């Protein structure tokens, strides 16, 4: 699995319990388990939901 696919899978998992529709970026970040601090990691690549 590529880094992109791995991170994508983690994002989908993190949003599994989200209530849609999500209308704003702030609502999207709040939907993650640890909010903007939710981390996704693949190999040496690590990003947080609020990083971008």
mmCIF entry with sequence, helices, sheets and N, C-alpha, C, O atoms, coordinates in Angstrom:
data_MODEL
# 
_entry.id   MODEL 
# 
_entity.id                         1 
_entity.type                       polymer 
_entity.pdbx_number_of_molecules   1 
# 
_entity_poly.entity_id                      1 
_entity_poly.type                           'polypeptide(L)' 
_entity_poly.nstd_linkage                   no 
_entity_poly.nstd_monomer                   no 
_entity_poly.pdbx_seq_one_letter_code       
;(UNK)(UNK)(UNK)(UNK)(UNK)(UNK)(UNK)(UNK)(UNK)(UNK)(UNK)(UNK)(UNK)(UNK)(UNK)(UNK)
(UNK)(UNK)(UNK)(UNK)(UNK)(UNK)(UNK)(UNK)(UNK)(UNK)(UNK)(UNK)(UNK)(UNK)(UNK)(UNK)
(UNK)(UNK)(UNK)(UNK)(UNK)(UNK)(UNK)(UNK)(UNK)(UNK)(UNK)(UNK)(UNK)(UNK)(UNK)(UNK)
(UNK)(UNK)(UNK)(UNK)
;
_entity_poly.pdbx_seq_one_letter_code_can   XXXXXXXXXXXXXXXXXXXXXXXXXXXXXXXXXXXXXXXXXXXXXXXXXXXX 
_entity_poly.pdbx_strand_id                 A 
# 
loop_
_entity_poly_seq.entity_id 
_entity_poly_seq.num 
_entity_poly_seq.mon_id 
_entity_poly_seq.hetero 
1 1  UNK n 
1 2  UNK n 
1 3  UNK n 
1 4  UNK n 
1 5  UNK n 
1 6  UNK n 
1 7  UNK n 
1 8  UNK n 
1 9  UNK n 
1 10 UNK n 
1 11 UNK n 
1 12 UNK n 
1 13 UNK n 
1 14 UNK n 
1 15 UNK n 
1 16 UNK n 
1 17 UNK n 
1 18 UNK n 
1 19 UNK n 
1 20 UNK n 
1 21 UNK n 
1 22 UNK n 
1 23 UNK n 
1 24 UNK n 
1 25 UNK n 
1 26 UNK n 
1 27 UNK n 
1 28 UNK n 
1 29 UNK n 
1 30 UNK n 
1 31 UNK n 
1 32 UNK n 
1 33 UNK n 
1 34 UNK n 
1 35 UNK n 
1 36 UNK n 
1 37 UNK n 
1 38 UNK n 
1 39 UNK n 
1 40 UNK n 
1 41 UNK n 
1 42 UNK n 
1 43 UNK n 
1 44 UNK n 
1 45 UNK n 
1 46 UNK n 
1 47 UNK n 
1 48 UNK n 
1 49 UNK n 
1 50 UNK n 
1 51 UNK n 
1 52 UNK n 
# 
_struct_asym.id          A 
_struct_asym.entity_id   1 
# 
loop_
_struct_conf.conf_type_id 
_struct_conf.id 
_struct_conf.pdbx_PDB_helix_id 
_struct_conf.beg_label_comp_id 
_struct_conf.beg_label_asym_id 
_struct_conf.beg_label_seq_id 
_struct_conf.pdbx_beg_PDB_ins_code 
_struct_conf.end_label_comp_id 
_struct_conf.end_label_asym_id 
_struct_conf.end_label_seq_id 
_struct_conf.pdbx_end_PDB_ins_code 
_struct_conf.beg_auth_comp_id 
_struct_conf.beg_auth_asym_id 
_struct_conf.beg_auth_seq_id 
_struct_conf.end_auth_comp_id 
_struct_conf.end_auth_asym_id 
_struct_conf.end_auth_seq_id 
_struct_conf.pdbx_PDB_helix_class 
_struct_conf.details 
_struct_conf.pdbx_PDB_helix_length 
HELX_P HELX_P1 AA1 UNK A 3  ? UNK A 14 ? UNK A 3  UNK A 14 1 ? 12 
HELX_P HELX_P2 AA2 UNK A 25 ? UNK A 31 ? UNK A 25 UNK A 31 1 ? 7  
HELX_P HELX_P3 AA3 UNK A 35 ? UNK A 37 ? UNK A 35 UNK A 37 5 ? 3  
HELX_P HELX_P4 AA4 UNK A 49 ? UNK A 51 ? UNK A 49 UNK A 51 5 ? 3  
# 
_struct_conf_type.id          HELX_P 
_struct_conf_type.criteria    ? 
_struct_conf_type.reference   ? 
# 
_struct_sheet.id               AA1 
_struct_sheet.type             ? 
_struct_sheet.number_strands   2 
_struct_sheet.details          ? 
# 
_struct_sheet_order.sheet_id     AA1 
_struct_sheet_order.range_id_1   1 
_struct_sheet_order.range_id_2   2 
_struct_sheet_order.offset       ? 
_struct_sheet_order.sense        anti-parallel 
# 
loop_
_struct_sheet_range.sheet_id 
_struct_sheet_range.id 
_struct_sheet_range.beg_label_comp_id 
_struct_sheet_range.beg_label_asym_id 
_struct_sheet_range.beg_label_seq_id 
_struct_sheet_range.pdbx_beg_PDB_ins_code 
_struct_sheet_range.end_label_comp_id 
_struct_sheet_range.end_label_asym_id 
_struct_sheet_range.end_label_seq_id 
_struct_sheet_range.pdbx_end_PDB_ins_code 
_struct_sheet_range.beg_auth_comp_id 
_struct_sheet_range.beg_auth_asym_id 
_struct_sheet_range.beg_auth_seq_id 
_struct_sheet_range.end_auth_comp_id 
_struct_sheet_range.end_auth_asym_id 
_struct_sheet_range.end_auth_seq_id 
AA1 1 UNK A 39 ? UNK A 42 ? UNK A 39 UNK A 42 
AA1 2 UNK A 45 ? UNK A 48 ? UNK A 45 UNK A 48 
# 
loop_
_atom_site.group_PDB 
_atom_site.id 
_atom_site.type_symbol 
_atom_site.label_atom_id 
_atom_site.label_alt_id 
_atom_site.label_comp_id 
_atom_site.label_asym_id 
_atom_site.label_entity_id 
_atom_site.label_seq_id 
_atom_site.pdbx_PDB_ins_code 
_atom_site.Cartn_x 
_atom_site.Cartn_y 
_atom_site.Cartn_z 
_atom_site.occupancy 
_atom_site.B_iso_or_equiv 
_atom_site.pdbx_formal_charge 
_atom_site.auth_seq_id 
_atom_site.auth_comp_id 
_atom_site.auth_asym_id 
_atom_site.auth_atom_id 
_atom_site.pdbx_PDB_model_num 
ATOM 1   N N  . UNK A 1 1  ? 0.852   -1.171 0.000  1.00 0.00 ? 1  UNK A N  1 
ATOM 2   C CA . UNK A 1 1  ? 0.000   0.000  0.000  1.00 0.00 ? 1  UNK A CA 1 
ATOM 3   C C  . UNK A 1 1  ? 0.901   1.238  0.000  1.00 0.00 ? 1  UNK A C  1 
ATOM 4   O O  . UNK A 1 1  ? 1.893   1.289  0.727  1.00 0.00 ? 1  UNK A O  1 
ATOM 5   N N  . UNK A 1 2  ? 0.556   2.222  -0.808 1.00 0.00 ? 2  UNK A N  1 
ATOM 6   C CA . UNK A 1 2  ? 1.343   3.452  -0.877 1.00 0.00 ? 2  UNK A CA 1 
ATOM 7   C C  . UNK A 1 2  ? 1.059   4.327  0.347  1.00 0.00 ? 2  UNK A C  1 
ATOM 8   O O  . UNK A 1 2  ? 0.079   4.114  1.060  1.00 0.00 ? 2  UNK A O  1 
ATOM 9   N N  . UNK A 1 3  ? 1.916   5.299  0.578  1.00 0.00 ? 3  UNK A N  1 
ATOM 10  C CA . UNK A 1 3  ? 1.720   6.236  1.688  1.00 0.00 ? 3  UNK A CA 1 
ATOM 11  C C  . UNK A 1 3  ? 0.379   6.943  1.526  1.00 0.00 ? 3  UNK A C  1 
ATOM 12  O O  . UNK A 1 3  ? -0.370  7.096  2.490  1.00 0.00 ? 3  UNK A O  1 
ATOM 13  N N  . UNK A 1 4  ? 0.083   7.372  0.306  1.00 0.00 ? 4  UNK A N  1 
ATOM 14  C CA . UNK A 1 4  ? -1.175  8.074  0.039  1.00 0.00 ? 4  UNK A CA 1 
ATOM 15  C C  . UNK A 1 4  ? -2.375  7.192  0.390  1.00 0.00 ? 4  UNK A C  1 
ATOM 16  O O  . UNK A 1 4  ? -3.311  7.651  1.044  1.00 0.00 ? 4  UNK A O  1 
ATOM 17  N N  . UNK A 1 5  ? -2.352  5.948  -0.035 1.00 0.00 ? 5  UNK A N  1 
ATOM 18  C CA . UNK A 1 5  ? -3.457  5.025  0.254  1.00 0.00 ? 5  UNK A CA 1 
ATOM 19  C C  . UNK A 1 5  ? -3.565  4.752  1.751  1.00 0.00 ? 5  UNK A C  1 
ATOM 20  O O  . UNK A 1 5  ? -4.668  4.665  2.292  1.00 0.00 ? 5  UNK A O  1 
ATOM 21  N N  . UNK A 1 6  ? -2.437  4.620  2.409  1.00 0.00 ? 6  UNK A N  1 
ATOM 22  C CA . UNK A 1 6  ? -2.423  4.347  3.843  1.00 0.00 ? 6  UNK A CA 1 
ATOM 23  C C  . UNK A 1 6  ? -3.012  5.519  4.620  1.00 0.00 ? 6  UNK A C  1 
ATOM 24  O O  . UNK A 1 6  ? -3.857  5.316  5.491  1.00 0.00 ? 6  UNK A O  1 
ATOM 25  N N  . UNK A 1 7  ? -2.580  6.737  4.317  1.00 0.00 ? 7  UNK A N  1 
ATOM 26  C CA . UNK A 1 7  ? -3.105  7.930  4.994  1.00 0.00 ? 7  UNK A CA 1 
ATOM 27  C C  . UNK A 1 7  ? -4.592  8.092  4.698  1.00 0.00 ? 7  UNK A C  1 
ATOM 28  O O  . UNK A 1 7  ? -5.377  8.415  5.589  1.00 0.00 ? 7  UNK A O  1 
ATOM 29  N N  . UNK A 1 8  ? -4.972  7.868  3.446  1.00 0.00 ? 8  UNK A N  1 
ATOM 30  C CA . UNK A 1 8  ? -6.390  7.981  3.056  1.00 0.00 ? 8  UNK A CA 1 
ATOM 31  C C  . UNK A 1 8  ? -7.241  7.018  3.876  1.00 0.00 ? 8  UNK A C  1 
ATOM 32  O O  . UNK A 1 8  ? -8.307  7.391  4.366  1.00 0.00 ? 8  UNK A O  1 
ATOM 33  N N  . UNK A 1 9  ? -6.780  5.798  4.024  1.00 0.00 ? 9  UNK A N  1 
ATOM 34  C CA . UNK A 1 9  ? -7.489  4.797  4.810  1.00 0.00 ? 9  UNK A CA 1 
ATOM 35  C C  . UNK A 1 9  ? -7.636  5.237  6.263  1.00 0.00 ? 9  UNK A C  1 
ATOM 36  O O  . UNK A 1 9  ? -8.689  5.041  6.869  1.00 0.00 ? 9  UNK A O  1 
ATOM 37  N N  . UNK A 1 10 ? -6.592  5.826  6.819  1.00 0.00 ? 10 UNK A N  1 
ATOM 38  C CA . UNK A 1 10 ? -6.648  6.296  8.196  1.00 0.00 ? 10 UNK A CA 1 
ATOM 39  C C  . UNK A 1 10 ? -7.629  7.465  8.356  1.00 0.00 ? 10 UNK A C  1 
ATOM 40  O O  . UNK A 1 10 ? -8.326  7.560  9.366  1.00 0.00 ? 10 UNK A O  1 
ATOM 41  N N  . UNK A 1 11 ? -7.679  8.341  7.363  1.00 0.00 ? 11 UNK A N  1 
ATOM 42  C CA . UNK A 1 11 ? -8.632  9.456  7.396  1.00 0.00 ? 11 UNK A CA 1 
ATOM 43  C C  . UNK A 1 11 ? -10.055 8.923  7.373  1.00 0.00 ? 11 UNK A C  1 
ATOM 44  O O  . UNK A 1 11 ? -10.902 9.365  8.150  1.00 0.00 ? 11 UNK A O  1 
ATOM 45  N N  . UNK A 1 12 ? -10.319 7.974  6.482  1.00 0.00 ? 12 UNK A N  1 
ATOM 46  C CA . UNK A 1 12 ? -11.664 7.390  6.417  1.00 0.00 ? 12 UNK A CA 1 
ATOM 47  C C  . UNK A 1 12 ? -12.042 6.731  7.741  1.00 0.00 ? 12 UNK A C  1 
ATOM 48  O O  . UNK A 1 12 ? -13.173 6.867  8.207  1.00 0.00 ? 12 UNK A O  1 
ATOM 49  N N  . UNK A 1 13 ? -11.099 6.022  8.340  1.00 0.00 ? 13 UNK A N  1 
ATOM 50  C CA . UNK A 1 13 ? -11.352 5.401  9.633  1.00 0.00 ? 13 UNK A CA 1 
ATOM 51  C C  . UNK A 1 13 ? -11.620 6.426  10.716 1.00 0.00 ? 13 UNK A C  1 
ATOM 52  O O  . UNK A 1 13 ? -12.482 6.223  11.571 1.00 0.00 ? 13 UNK A O  1 
ATOM 53  N N  . UNK A 1 14 ? -10.881 7.529  10.682 1.00 0.00 ? 14 UNK A N  1 
ATOM 54  C CA . UNK A 1 14 ? -11.063 8.584  11.669 1.00 0.00 ? 14 UNK A CA 1 
ATOM 55  C C  . UNK A 1 14 ? -12.405 9.274  11.557 1.00 0.00 ? 14 UNK A C  1 
ATOM 56  O O  . UNK A 1 14 ? -12.913 9.814  12.539 1.00 0.00 ? 14 UNK A O  1 
ATOM 57  N N  . UNK A 1 15 ? -12.979 9.260  10.374 1.00 0.00 ? 15 UNK A N  1 
ATOM 58  C CA . UNK A 1 15 ? -14.274 9.915  10.155 1.00 0.00 ? 15 UNK A CA 1 
ATOM 59  C C  . UNK A 1 15 ? -15.442 8.933  10.159 1.00 0.00 ? 15 UNK A C  1 
ATOM 60  O O  . UNK A 1 15 ? -16.566 9.303  9.818  1.00 0.00 ? 15 UNK A O  1 
ATOM 61  N N  . UNK A 1 16 ? -15.187 7.704  10.536 1.00 0.00 ? 16 UNK A N  1 
ATOM 62  C CA . UNK A 1 16 ? -16.230 6.670  10.493 1.00 0.00 ? 16 UNK A CA 1 
ATOM 63  C C  . UNK A 1 16 ? -17.452 7.025  11.339 1.00 0.00 ? 16 UNK A C  1 
ATOM 64  O O  . UNK A 1 16 ? -18.571 6.653  10.985 1.00 0.00 ? 16 UNK A O  1 
ATOM 65  N N  . UNK A 1 17 ? -17.261 7.725  12.428 1.00 0.00 ? 17 UNK A N  1 
ATOM 66  C CA . UNK A 1 17 ? -18.386 8.074  13.304 1.00 0.00 ? 17 UNK A CA 1 
ATOM 67  C C  . UNK A 1 17 ? -18.871 9.503  13.118 1.00 0.00 ? 17 UNK A C  1 
ATOM 68  O O  . UNK A 1 17 ? -19.688 9.990  13.900 1.00 0.00 ? 17 UNK A O  1 
ATOM 69  N N  . UNK A 1 18 ? -18.374 10.175 12.092 1.00 0.00 ? 18 UNK A N  1 
ATOM 70  C CA . UNK A 1 18 ? -18.770 11.559 11.830 1.00 0.00 ? 18 UNK A CA 1 
ATOM 71  C C  . UNK A 1 18 ? -20.221 11.618 11.368 1.00 0.00 ? 18 UNK A C  1 
ATOM 72  O O  . UNK A 1 18 ? -20.736 10.692 10.743 1.00 0.00 ? 18 UNK A O  1 
ATOM 73  N N  . UNK A 1 19 ? -20.853 12.723 11.692 1.00 0.00 ? 19 UNK A N  1 
ATOM 74  C CA . UNK A 1 19 ? -22.230 12.964 11.248 1.00 0.00 ? 19 UNK A CA 1 
ATOM 75  C C  . UNK A 1 19 ? -22.167 13.895 10.039 1.00 0.00 ? 19 UNK A C  1 
ATOM 76  O O  . UNK A 1 19 ? -21.682 15.023 10.125 1.00 0.00 ? 19 UNK A O  1 
ATOM 77  N N  . UNK A 1 20 ? -22.666 13.400 8.922  1.00 0.00 ? 20 UNK A N  1 
ATOM 78  C CA . UNK A 1 20 ? -22.650 14.173 7.681  1.00 0.00 ? 20 UNK A CA 1 
ATOM 79  C C  . UNK A 1 20 ? -24.029 14.730 7.412  1.00 0.00 ? 20 UNK A C  1 
ATOM 80  O O  . UNK A 1 20 ? -25.010 14.134 7.855  1.00 0.00 ? 20 UNK A O  1 
ATOM 81  N N  . UNK A 1 21 ? -24.158 15.848 6.706  1.00 0.00 ? 21 UNK A N  1 
ATOM 82  C CA . UNK A 1 21 ? -23.099 16.535 5.985  1.00 0.00 ? 21 UNK A CA 1 
ATOM 83  C C  . UNK A 1 21 ? -22.238 17.397 6.911  1.00 0.00 ? 21 UNK A C  1 
ATOM 84  O O  . UNK A 1 21 ? -22.715 17.940 7.907  1.00 0.00 ? 21 UNK A O  1 
ATOM 85  N N  . UNK A 1 22 ? -20.988 17.503 6.561  1.00 0.00 ? 22 UNK A N  1 
ATOM 86  C CA . UNK A 1 22 ? -20.047 18.394 7.230  1.00 0.00 ? 22 UNK A CA 1 
ATOM 87  C C  . UNK A 1 22 ? -19.917 19.612 6.322  1.00 0.00 ? 22 UNK A C  1 
ATOM 88  O O  . UNK A 1 22 ? -19.545 19.489 5.155  1.00 0.00 ? 22 UNK A O  1 
ATOM 89  N N  . UNK A 1 23 ? -20.224 20.779 6.859  1.00 0.00 ? 23 UNK A N  1 
ATOM 90  C CA . UNK A 1 23 ? -20.338 21.966 6.014  1.00 0.00 ? 23 UNK A CA 1 
ATOM 91  C C  . UNK A 1 23 ? -19.135 22.903 6.051  1.00 0.00 ? 23 UNK A C  1 
ATOM 92  O O  . UNK A 1 23 ? -18.952 23.697 5.128  1.00 0.00 ? 23 UNK A O  1 
ATOM 93  N N  . UNK A 1 24 ? -18.318 22.831 7.086  1.00 0.00 ? 24 UNK A N  1 
ATOM 94  C CA . UNK A 1 24 ? -17.205 23.769 7.192  1.00 0.00 ? 24 UNK A CA 1 
ATOM 95  C C  . UNK A 1 24 ? -15.914 23.026 7.539  1.00 0.00 ? 24 UNK A C  1 
ATOM 96  O O  . UNK A 1 24 ? -15.963 21.907 8.051  1.00 0.00 ? 24 UNK A O  1 
ATOM 97  N N  . UNK A 1 25 ? -14.783 23.628 7.269  1.00 0.00 ? 25 UNK A N  1 
ATOM 98  C CA . UNK A 1 25 ? -13.511 23.008 7.674  1.00 0.00 ? 25 UNK A CA 1 
ATOM 99  C C  . UNK A 1 25 ? -13.433 22.792 9.184  1.00 0.00 ? 25 UNK A C  1 
ATOM 100 O O  . UNK A 1 25 ? -12.853 21.806 9.641  1.00 0.00 ? 25 UNK A O  1 
ATOM 101 N N  . UNK A 1 26 ? -14.007 23.699 9.951  1.00 0.00 ? 26 UNK A N  1 
ATOM 102 C CA . UNK A 1 26 ? -13.995 23.558 11.400 1.00 0.00 ? 26 UNK A CA 1 
ATOM 103 C C  . UNK A 1 26 ? -14.791 22.333 11.848 1.00 0.00 ? 26 UNK A C  1 
ATOM 104 O O  . UNK A 1 26 ? -14.370 21.614 12.755 1.00 0.00 ? 26 UNK A O  1 
ATOM 105 N N  . UNK A 1 27 ? -15.937 22.096 11.214 1.00 0.00 ? 27 UNK A N  1 
ATOM 106 C CA . UNK A 1 27 ? -16.739 20.900 11.517 1.00 0.00 ? 27 UNK A CA 1 
ATOM 107 C C  . UNK A 1 27 ? -15.979 19.635 11.141 1.00 0.00 ? 27 UNK A C  1 
ATOM 108 O O  . UNK A 1 27 ? -16.055 18.629 11.845 1.00 0.00 ? 27 UNK A O  1 
ATOM 109 N N  . UNK A 1 28 ? -15.246 19.684 10.033 1.00 0.00 ? 28 UNK A N  1 
ATOM 110 C CA . UNK A 1 28 ? -14.461 18.531 9.598  1.00 0.00 ? 28 UNK A CA 1 
ATOM 111 C C  . UNK A 1 28 ? -13.393 18.196 10.631 1.00 0.00 ? 28 UNK A C  1 
ATOM 112 O O  . UNK A 1 28 ? -13.252 17.035 11.014 1.00 0.00 ? 28 UNK A O  1 
ATOM 113 N N  . UNK A 1 29 ? -12.648 19.179 11.082 1.00 0.00 ? 29 UNK A N  1 
ATOM 114 C CA . UNK A 1 29 ? -11.618 18.926 12.090 1.00 0.00 ? 29 UNK A CA 1 
ATOM 115 C C  . UNK A 1 29 ? -12.226 18.408 13.381 1.00 0.00 ? 29 UNK A C  1 
ATOM 116 O O  . UNK A 1 29 ? -11.668 17.511 14.012 1.00 0.00 ? 29 UNK A O  1 
ATOM 117 N N  . UNK A 1 30 ? -13.354 18.958 13.779 1.00 0.00 ? 30 UNK A N  1 
ATOM 118 C CA . UNK A 1 30 ? -14.017 18.526 15.013 1.00 0.00 ? 30 UNK A CA 1 
ATOM 119 C C  . UNK A 1 30 ? -14.519 17.089 14.916 1.00 0.00 ? 30 UNK A C  1 
ATOM 120 O O  . UNK A 1 30 ? -14.709 16.439 15.944 1.00 0.00 ? 30 UNK A O  1 
ATOM 121 N N  . UNK A 1 31 ? -14.736 16.583 13.711 1.00 0.00 ? 31 UNK A N  1 
ATOM 122 C CA . UNK A 1 31 ? -15.252 15.229 13.519 1.00 0.00 ? 31 UNK A CA 1 
ATOM 123 C C  . UNK A 1 31 ? -14.196 14.152 13.755 1.00 0.00 ? 31 UNK A C  1 
ATOM 124 O O  . UNK A 1 31 ? -14.539 12.990 13.974 1.00 0.00 ? 31 UNK A O  1 
ATOM 125 N N  . UNK A 1 32 ? -12.916 14.523 13.713 1.00 0.00 ? 32 UNK A N  1 
ATOM 126 C CA . UNK A 1 32 ? -11.856 13.555 13.974 1.00 0.00 ? 32 UNK A CA 1 
ATOM 127 C C  . UNK A 1 32 ? -11.787 13.238 15.462 1.00 0.00 ? 32 UNK A C  1 
ATOM 128 O O  . UNK A 1 32 ? -12.116 14.090 16.287 1.00 0.00 ? 32 UNK A O  1 
ATOM 129 N N  . UNK A 1 33 ? -11.366 12.028 15.816 1.00 0.00 ? 33 UNK A N  1 
ATOM 130 C CA . UNK A 1 33 ? -11.340 11.613 17.232 1.00 0.00 ? 33 UNK A CA 1 
ATOM 131 C C  . UNK A 1 33 ? -10.588 12.568 18.159 1.00 0.00 ? 33 UNK A C  1 
ATOM 132 O O  . UNK A 1 33 ? -11.047 12.819 19.274 1.00 0.00 ? 33 UNK A O  1 
ATOM 133 N N  . UNK A 1 34 ? -9.459  13.100 17.735 1.00 0.00 ? 34 UNK A N  1 
ATOM 134 C CA . UNK A 1 34 ? -8.688  14.040 18.567 1.00 0.00 ? 34 UNK A CA 1 
ATOM 135 C C  . UNK A 1 34 ? -8.683  15.425 17.932 1.00 0.00 ? 34 UNK A C  1 
ATOM 136 O O  . UNK A 1 34 ? -7.754  16.207 18.135 1.00 0.00 ? 34 UNK A O  1 
ATOM 137 N N  . UNK A 1 35 ? -9.724  15.722 17.163 1.00 0.00 ? 35 UNK A N  1 
ATOM 138 C CA . UNK A 1 35 ? -9.805  17.023 16.508 1.00 0.00 ? 35 UNK A CA 1 
ATOM 139 C C  . UNK A 1 35 ? -8.629  17.262 15.583 1.00 0.00 ? 35 UNK A C  1 
ATOM 140 O O  . UNK A 1 35 ? -8.175  16.349 14.893 1.00 0.00 ? 35 UNK A O  1 
ATOM 141 N N  . UNK A 1 36 ? -8.135  18.491 15.570 1.00 0.00 ? 36 UNK A N  1 
ATOM 142 C CA . UNK A 1 36 ? -7.037  18.874 14.689 1.00 0.00 ? 36 UNK A CA 1 
ATOM 143 C C  . UNK A 1 36 ? -5.738  18.149 15.027 1.00 0.00 ? 36 UNK A C  1 
ATOM 144 O O  . UNK A 1 36 ? -4.827  18.093 14.201 1.00 0.00 ? 36 UNK A O  1 
ATOM 145 N N  . UNK A 1 37 ? -5.647  17.595 16.235 1.00 0.00 ? 37 UNK A N  1 
ATOM 146 C CA . UNK A 1 37 ? -4.437  16.884 16.652 1.00 0.00 ? 37 UNK A CA 1 
ATOM 147 C C  . UNK A 1 37 ? -4.419  15.411 16.255 1.00 0.00 ? 37 UNK A C  1 
ATOM 148 O O  . UNK A 1 37 ? -3.455  14.708 16.556 1.00 0.00 ? 37 UNK A O  1 
ATOM 149 N N  . UNK A 1 38 ? -5.463  14.933 15.589 1.00 0.00 ? 38 UNK A N  1 
ATOM 150 C CA . UNK A 1 38 ? -5.500  13.546 15.132 1.00 0.00 ? 38 UNK A CA 1 
ATOM 151 C C  . UNK A 1 38 ? -4.332  13.302 14.186 1.00 0.00 ? 38 UNK A C  1 
ATOM 152 O O  . UNK A 1 38 ? -4.130  14.055 13.234 1.00 0.00 ? 38 UNK A O  1 
ATOM 153 N N  . UNK A 1 39 ? -3.563  12.247 14.450 1.00 0.00 ? 39 UNK A N  1 
ATOM 154 C CA . UNK A 1 39 ? -2.372  11.945 13.648 1.00 0.00 ? 39 UNK A CA 1 
ATOM 155 C C  . UNK A 1 39 ? -2.621  10.771 12.716 1.00 0.00 ? 39 UNK A C  1 
ATOM 156 O O  . UNK A 1 39 ? -3.277  9.793  13.074 1.00 0.00 ? 39 UNK A O  1 
ATOM 157 N N  . UNK A 1 40 ? -2.083  10.895 11.519 1.00 0.00 ? 40 UNK A N  1 
ATOM 158 C CA . UNK A 1 40 ? -2.030  9.805  10.558 1.00 0.00 ? 40 UNK A CA 1 
ATOM 159 C C  . UNK A 1 40 ? -0.560  9.580  10.256 1.00 0.00 ? 40 UNK A C  1 
ATOM 160 O O  . UNK A 1 40 ? 0.196   10.533 10.060 1.00 0.00 ? 40 UNK A O  1 
ATOM 161 N N  . UNK A 1 41 ? -0.156  8.312  10.218 1.00 0.00 ? 41 UNK A N  1 
ATOM 162 C CA . UNK A 1 41 ? 1.254   7.996  10.005 1.00 0.00 ? 41 UNK A CA 1 
ATOM 163 C C  . UNK A 1 41 ? 1.379   6.821  9.052  1.00 0.00 ? 41 UNK A C  1 
ATOM 164 O O  . UNK A 1 41 ? 0.630   5.846  9.119  1.00 0.00 ? 41 UNK A O  1 
ATOM 165 N N  . UNK A 1 42 ? 2.362   6.953  8.155  1.00 0.00 ? 42 UNK A N  1 
ATOM 166 C CA . UNK A 1 42 ? 2.693   5.875  7.236  1.00 0.00 ? 42 UNK A CA 1 
ATOM 167 C C  . UNK A 1 42 ? 4.193   5.925  7.019  1.00 0.00 ? 42 UNK A C  1 
ATOM 168 O O  . UNK A 1 42 ? 4.707   6.885  6.445  1.00 0.00 ? 42 UNK A O  1 
ATOM 169 N N  . UNK A 1 43 ? 4.897   4.899  7.471  1.00 0.00 ? 43 UNK A N  1 
ATOM 170 C CA . UNK A 1 43 ? 6.353   4.902  7.361  1.00 0.00 ? 43 UNK A CA 1 
ATOM 171 C C  . UNK A 1 43 ? 6.930   6.078  8.122  1.00 0.00 ? 43 UNK A C  1 
ATOM 172 O O  . UNK A 1 43 ? 6.652   6.246  9.309  1.00 0.00 ? 43 UNK A O  1 
ATOM 173 N N  . UNK A 1 44 ? 7.724   6.888  7.458  1.00 0.00 ? 44 UNK A N  1 
ATOM 174 C CA . UNK A 1 44 ? 8.333   8.069  8.070  1.00 0.00 ? 44 UNK A CA 1 
ATOM 175 C C  . UNK A 1 44 ? 7.464   9.311  7.942  1.00 0.00 ? 44 UNK A C  1 
ATOM 176 O O  . UNK A 1 44 ? 7.825   10.368 8.459  1.00 0.00 ? 44 UNK A O  1 
ATOM 177 N N  . UNK A 1 45 ? 6.344   9.206  7.275  1.00 0.00 ? 45 UNK A N  1 
ATOM 178 C CA . UNK A 1 45 ? 5.453   10.355 7.036  1.00 0.00 ? 45 UNK A CA 1 
ATOM 179 C C  . UNK A 1 45 ? 4.404   10.420 8.148  1.00 0.00 ? 45 UNK A C  1 
ATOM 180 O O  . UNK A 1 45 ? 3.679   9.453  8.381  1.00 0.00 ? 45 UNK A O  1 
ATOM 181 N N  . UNK A 1 46 ? 4.327   11.558 8.826  1.00 0.00 ? 46 UNK A N  1 
ATOM 182 C CA . UNK A 1 46 ? 3.313   11.761 9.864  1.00 0.00 ? 46 UNK A CA 1 
ATOM 183 C C  . UNK A 1 46 ? 2.705   13.136 9.686  1.00 0.00 ? 46 UNK A C  1 
ATOM 184 O O  . UNK A 1 46 ? 3.423   14.130 9.579  1.00 0.00 ? 46 UNK A O  1 
ATOM 185 N N  . UNK A 1 47 ? 1.370   13.198 9.654  1.00 0.00 ? 47 UNK A N  1 
ATOM 186 C CA . UNK A 1 47 ? 0.656   14.461 9.532  1.00 0.00 ? 47 UNK A CA 1 
ATOM 187 C C  . UNK A 1 47 ? -0.470  14.498 10.542 1.00 0.00 ? 47 UNK A C  1 
ATOM 188 O O  . UNK A 1 47 ? -0.950  13.458 10.994 1.00 0.00 ? 47 UNK A O  1 
ATOM 189 N N  . UNK A 1 48 ? -0.890  15.711 10.897 1.00 0.00 ? 48 UNK A N  1 
ATOM 190 C CA . UNK A 1 48 ? -2.056  15.856 11.754 1.00 0.00 ? 48 UNK A CA 1 
ATOM 191 C C  . UNK A 1 48 ? -3.203  16.392 10.905 1.00 0.00 ? 48 UNK A C  1 
ATOM 192 O O  . UNK A 1 48 ? -2.980  16.980 9.847  1.00 0.00 ? 48 UNK A O  1 
ATOM 193 N N  . UNK A 1 49 ? -4.414  16.189 11.369 1.00 0.00 ? 49 UNK A N  1 
ATOM 194 C CA . UNK A 1 49 ? -5.578  16.651 10.620 1.00 0.00 ? 49 UNK A CA 1 
ATOM 195 C C  . UNK A 1 49 ? -5.556  18.166 10.432 1.00 0.00 ? 49 UNK A C  1 
ATOM 196 O O  . UNK A 1 49 ? -5.994  18.662 9.393  1.00 0.00 ? 49 UNK A O  1 
ATOM 197 N N  . UNK A 1 50 ? -5.060  18.898 11.404 1.00 0.00 ? 50 UNK A N  1 
ATOM 198 C CA . UNK A 1 50 ? -5.043  20.350 11.324 1.00 0.00 ? 50 UNK A CA 1 
ATOM 199 C C  . UNK A 1 50 ? -3.833  20.931 10.615 1.00 0.00 ? 50 UNK A C  1 
ATOM 200 O O  . UNK A 1 50 ? -3.721  22.149 10.477 1.00 0.00 ? 50 UNK A O  1 
ATOM 201 N N  . UNK A 1 51 ? -2.941  20.088 10.172 1.00 0.00 ? 51 UNK A N  1 
ATOM 202 C CA . UNK A 1 51 ? -1.702  20.564 9.578  1.00 0.00 ? 51 UNK A CA 1 
ATOM 203 C C  . UNK A 1 51 ? -1.940  21.278 8.250  1.00 0.00 ? 51 UNK A C  1 
ATOM 204 O O  . UNK A 1 51 ? -1.204  22.210 7.925  1.00 0.00 ? 51 UNK A O  1 
ATOM 205 N N  . UNK A 1 52 ? -2.910  20.885 7.500  1.00 0.00 ? 52 UNK A N  1 
ATOM 206 C CA . UNK A 1 52 ? -3.129  21.471 6.180  1.00 0.00 ? 52 UNK A CA 1 
ATOM 207 C C  . UNK A 1 52 ? -4.443  22.090 6.132  1.00 0.00 ? 52 UNK A C  1 
ATOM 208 O O  . UNK A 1 52 ? -4.827  22.645 5.103  1.00 0.00 ? 52 UNK A O  1 
# 
